[in-house]
Structure formats: C-alpha cells, structure tokens
C-alpha cells in the first residue's frame, strides 16, 4: 500500500509540474534529487525507516529520493595506509558513494587459501568508507574485468582439467564460485545498509552482455547472492547501453536492477530511456554506472588523456536532468606486482598489456594529487547539484626531493636460479607445458632443452608463446665458464621465427627460453589465457623433445648483496643443474640480471612518496624493500616512472632491487623524481 501511495503522490506531482513548468523536457521532470542527507521532499510521508530502495524510477534512501554521485576507487590498487587519504579526496570532489570491485584472485591466490589481510582487508576498507560517510556499491564478480589479471579470476582456475568454461553455467565452475561467495558474502553481509552498514547495492557479474548469452548463469548468481545477503539488497548488473548488450546481460525477471555504461560524449538520455525497457516499471532510475573520466593505456600507446572541460560538460548532461552517475575512475591507482591485465584485438595474438600505472587520467591522480584541471572542473559541476557544501580540497602530498641513485650489478639470472626466494623443483617434460600446469601463476618460466649443432644456422619456431620469450644458447658442457648468449626475442603479437647462429661446441647446444607472463587478458572472448609456451618448439621443422622447466615467480624478492655473495660462493662447489657457470660477466650484452641500490632516510626527515625514473633502462620488474612496485618498459613506453608510496619506505636503509631483462642504464643509475612521466619510447605524445 505504501508503494501505491507513493506512486499516486508522484503522479500528482508530475501533473503539477506539467502545468507550472510545461516548457521543461519530460526527461528533466523528475523531482530534485538529494545527493546528501537533505530534508524529505514535499509529498513523501513515509516513516523514516533505514533502507535503500528503488521506486518511482528513483533511488530512495530512508524513504527520500536520492541521487548517486559516486566514483570507482578500488581498494586493491592503493595501499591500506592511503585508503583514508584517497577517500577524503573523493569526498572533496563531492562524491557520496564509492563503487569498488572485489578481486577474487587477490583473496584466493591458491585453492582455499583465503587472504583478507593488508591490501586485501576489504572489511577494514568498508568500515572506513562508512566512517567517512560514503555509501558503497560493491561489484562482487565473480568476474570483474577492471583491467586486472584474468578479470579477477584466480589463475589456478586455468590449471584445472578438463578446462573450465569460465563465465558460464558449467557446474564445475559454479561450484568454485559458490565456494568463493560462501566465504566472501557472509563477510560483507554485516555491511549491508539495512544492517547498519554502507553497502546499498551489489553487482553480479560485469558487462556480461558483451561476452555471452547464458541467463541460467546470471540467475544462478542472483539466487546465490540472495541466499547469503537476503532479499532486501538491491542486486544490479552493468552493461553497455545498447539493445544487444542489455538483452543478453540483464535479468529483470529476477528483480535485478539493470544499470548502463556508455562512452563519455554520447547523449545519455536516449540510453536511459532504453534502460527502462530492461527494468520493471518504476524500477529504472537513470544511472551511468561507469562514467569514464579517462581511459586505460597499453604499453606501446600514447598515454590516454581526455579533456577536463569535455568530461565535465557530459557529466552535467546527466546531473542537470537528475540522473545518477558513478565516475570510472574517481581514483585509478596502481597495478602493483603482476596484477595488470591485458586486452586483445581481432584475435588472441593481437595482445596489448596494460601499464603498471592505472592513473586513468582520473581527477584524483595515481599519487593522490588533486591540483589538476579535471578535478576542478568535475568538482564545480558536482557542487552545482549538491545540497550541501563540499569539504575543502586537501593539498597534494609532498614528495621526496630529486636525487640520482647509483645501482650495483649483483648477478646474472642464470647464476642465481637456485637461490631465488620462491624457487621450486625443476619440472621435466617431453614437450613444453603452460606455466599454470606446474603451479606457476605469475612471473617467468625458463624452458631448457638441447639440440645437436649441424655446422650452419638453424631456424627456431614457437607457434604459440604467451607472452614474450627471450632466447639464449650455450654449449652444454664445454667448461668455458660463460653465460648463455642472447639470440633474440619472440613475441606473442608478432611471433616471428628466429635464426639461431652456428655454435661450435664439443657437445650438444643448450637452448634457454625465458618466457614472461605480461598479464592475462581481462576482457573479451580470449579470456582463457594460459601463459608460457603453449605449443611445440621446432628447430628447422623438427620438434624438440626433453625439456626442463624452471619456475621463476619473483613474488617477493629478498635478494641482497650479502645473500648473493654467500650463495654464489657456495655454488662454486655445487653448480646449478642447468650447467651454466657461476662466473658473472658484468659487461654481458642483453643478459637478464639483478641490480641493487640502497639509500638512507634520516630519522629526522619525513618519509615521502617518490617516483623512480627508469629512463635509459630497457624492460623489467622493480622491488622496493621486497615490495613489487611493478613493471617498467621505457624502451617501448609510454610509462617511464614507477610510483613508490611512502608507506613502503622506512627510516634507515631502503633497498631497491631491479630485475632487468636486457640492458641496464649505461650509467647504472636511477632517478628519484617528483612527477610521473609518460613520455618514454618511440611514441608520439
């Protein structure tokens, strides 16, 4: 009866609006919505019962019409010590809601090993959002896209045989989803709005209409979510604003609210009208669940930038007609470690890995800076449609002063395979197999085999390598005491054959293929993206047999000069099994190796953020105090710098370890700079 009374009063309100402001377009005739805790609009007399509902094509918070002005901020892309800092900046932007994905692979890195500490402590994050006065829209997956490795799926799903059909009603896949949500959803249930928490909406799946057509799967997810969260929570889907995607990705018959996303620059209101067709009558408040404030960037592309004024103008097109919106991204953050995702074009060989930085050209920059035109322009628009004054804008965080830091060359990769922190047993196979099948989910794999020289050059072919293979050769056991010789690189996106030089050896020739997993595909039909060598390896058309596989995860790198010197001395009497020498030639060309720099922070100084510039280096991974700050590839670009948040650092001695895949900066230096730099490589900015 209450809903009927509201509907009747709302109809009377519309009739009154027609007589007094008949010149206003129909799409603008919704009542002025609150983006804060303003007084209840005239005509609504519902008891002030805590709840978040949808009625009359509006969101209702505690019985009052409410406009969502939210933004995406992913807890796993910013250190916990900075959660509050970034949320306060989102508050100053004028946001009243935070939307975040939940990354399954962060919380279950191996089967039934549950992680909810540190950067994965989602409960602490939710508590903080509530303390700061935000509502939360939780995107629970199980698939999230997010430009995140494998779209948030744990990589170990790819090791299961027979292969799972991800994002489908495959019963074996659904059993694993049920186990995961059986852990996750009970943790978040106390944070639902009706339970006194901040969560007002929970998204199931993500843009499924752009992937498949499996309503059984979507219905299963909705049923499972309600089993754990109850029937009062608003479940929602998000899909592109077209008939085709909405037809395939929505389940209005299950009472699941359908939100839309679309390119910034499109007229939003025809899309919102289309949205109504995929929601029950009166259950379609206009919501752009991903209003793009910028865009992602792949290695080898110019850094994506969008106009502040253009973005602000299209935000106003939504807000001026009482629509709701979520900025994607409000704050982008960083793809720390090996968690960056990748995309493809027409086929799975048209591979494009995402940068370490997920700045996204968002109004709140990767380091938290808000002193930029986009933040100001969006804040000015939001302020016009907010009933309450916005908090003052925080000042930007200070950064450490510029300095040049000299690095020391520590060891060749081939010298220290047996002493890497996360070394595992060597796997012997007849033919190469993917990384996942030997439990290697991230990092690198070294594939080693042998062949007999024939007195002339040979042609090496690897039809399917994911993602980038560096090839080396050496005499198997000639006692020369040299590292393998670099021959060339075979890449997934070009996949050219490689000519191996004639090598005169007294025995067989050893072939070393170092394969880098550069990040799994997170979107589209090729998401089942195993890594490593996925085919046979042929030499002059003949398949090579007999392989040894060396997993090199580098999850945490705890190398130091002292450790390496001691271990290298030990290895003089116990040579590593691939029979390369312990002698390290500091002048080797294009040899994967480890470099180290140390610097001291005085206890009287303040610890501040820094950016490390890798200009002059080629490609690799960097660690600060054993924390993986991400990949660098300045020889391709555009990203030259890696962000180092202050919480990673400490007073006293700090250690930077660099794993360079090719050649170092000729001066053996890195630079601490105060601003990010996206001008590297052969890219026209």
C-alpha positions, 0 to 999 in steps of 0.5 A: 500500500505504501508503494501505491501511495507513493506512486499516486503522490508522484503522479500528482506531482508530475501533473503539477509540474506539467502545468507550472513548468510545461516548457521543461523536457519530460526527461528533466521532470523528475523531482530534485534529487538529494545527493546528501542527507537533505530534508524529505521532499514535499509529498513523501510521508513515509516513516523514516525507516533505514533502507535503500530502495528503488521506486518511482524510477528513483533511488530512495534512501530512508524513504527520500529520493536520492541521487548517486554521485559516486566514483570507482576507487578500488581498494586493491590498487592503493595501499591500506595506509592511503585508503583514508587519504584517497577517500577524503579526496573523493569526498572533496570532489563531492562524491557520496558513494564509492563503487569498488570491485572485489578481486577474487584472485587477490583473496584466493591466490591458491585453492582455499587459501583465503587472504583478507589481510593488508591490501586485501582487508576489504572489511577494514576498507568498508568500515572506513568508507562508512566512517567517512560517510560514503555509501558503497556499491560493491561489484562482487564478480565473480568476474570483474574485468577492471583491467586486472589479471584474468578479470579477477579470476584466480589463475589456478582456475586455468590449471584445472582439467578438463578446462573450465568454461569460465563465465558460464553455467558449467557446474564445475565452475559454479561450484568454485564460485559458490565456494568463493561467495560462501566465504566472501558474502557472509563477510560483507553481509554485516555491511549491508545498509539495512544492517547498519552498514554502507553497502546499498547495492551489489553487482553480479557479474560485469558487462556480461552482455558483451561476452555471452548469452547464458541467463541460467548463469546470471540467475544462478548468481542472483539466487546465490547472492540472495541466499547469503545477503537476503532479499532486501539488497538491491542486486544490479548488473552493468552493461553497455547501453545498447539493445544487444548488450542489455538483452543478453546481460540483464535479468529483470525477471529476477528483480535485478536492477539493470544499470548502463555504461556508455562512452563519455560524449554520447547523449545519455538520455536516449540510453536511459530511456532504453534502460527502462525497457530492461527494468520493471516499471518504476524500477529504472532510475537513470544511472551511468554506472561507469562514467569514464573520466579517462581511459586505460593505456597499453604499453606501446600507446600514447598515454590516454588523456581526455579533456577536463572541460569535455568530461565535465560538460557530459557529466552535467548532461546527466546531473542537470536532468537528475540522473545518477552517475558513478565516475570510472575512475574517481581514483585509478591507482596502481597495478602493483606486482603482476596484477595488470591485465591485458586486452586483445584485438581481432584475435588472441595474438593481437595482445596489448598489456596494460601499464603498471600505472592505472592513473586513468587520467582520473581527477584524483591522480595515481599519487593522490594529487588533486591540483589538476584541471579535471578535478576542478572542473568535475568538482564545480559541476558536482557542487552545482547539484549538491545540497550541501557544501563540499569539504575543502580540497586537501593539498597534494602530498609532498614528495621526496626531493630529486636525487640520482641513485647509483645501482650495483650489478649483483648477478646474472639470472642464470647464476642465481636460479637456485637461490631465488626466494620462491624457487621450486623443483625443476619440472621435466617434460617431453614437450613444453607445458603452460606455466599454470600446469606446474603451479606457476601463476605469475612471473617467468618460466625458463624452458631448457632443452638441447639440440645437436649443432649441424655446422650452419644456422638453424631456424627456431619456431614457437607457434604459440608463446604467451607472452614474450620469450627471450632466447639464449644458447650455450654449449652444454658442457664445454667448461668455458665458464660463460653465460648463455648468449642472447639470440633474440626475442619472440613475441606473442603479437608478432611471433616471428621465427628466429635464426639461431647462429652456428655454435661450435661446441664439443657437445650438444647446444643448450637452448634457454627460453625465458618466457614472461607472463605480461598479464592475462587478458581481462576482457573479451572472448580470449579470456582463457589465457594460459601463459608460457609456451603453449605449443611445440618448439621446432628447430628447422621443422623438427620438434624438440623433445626433453625439456626442463622447466624452471619456475621463476615467480619473483613474488617477493624478492629478498635478494641482497648483496650479502645473500648473493655473495654467500650463495654464489660462493657456495655454488662454486662447489655445487653448480646449478643443474642447468650447467651454466657457470657461476662466473658473472660477466658484468659487461654481458650484452642483453643478459637478464640480471639483478641490480641493487641500490640502497639509500638512507632516510634520516630519522629526522626527515619525513618519509615521502612518496617518490617516483623512480625514473627508469629512463635509459633502462630497457624492460623489467620488474622493480622491488622496493624493500621486497615490495613489487612496485611493478613493471617498467618498459621505457624502451617501448613506453609510454610509462617511464616512472614507477610510483613508490608510496611512502608507506613502503619506505622506512627510516634507515636503509631502503633497498631497491632491487631491479630485475632487468631483462636486457640492458641496464642504464649505461650509467647504472643509475636511477632517478628519484623524481617528483612527477610521473612521466609518460613520455618514454619510447618511440611514441608520439605524445 
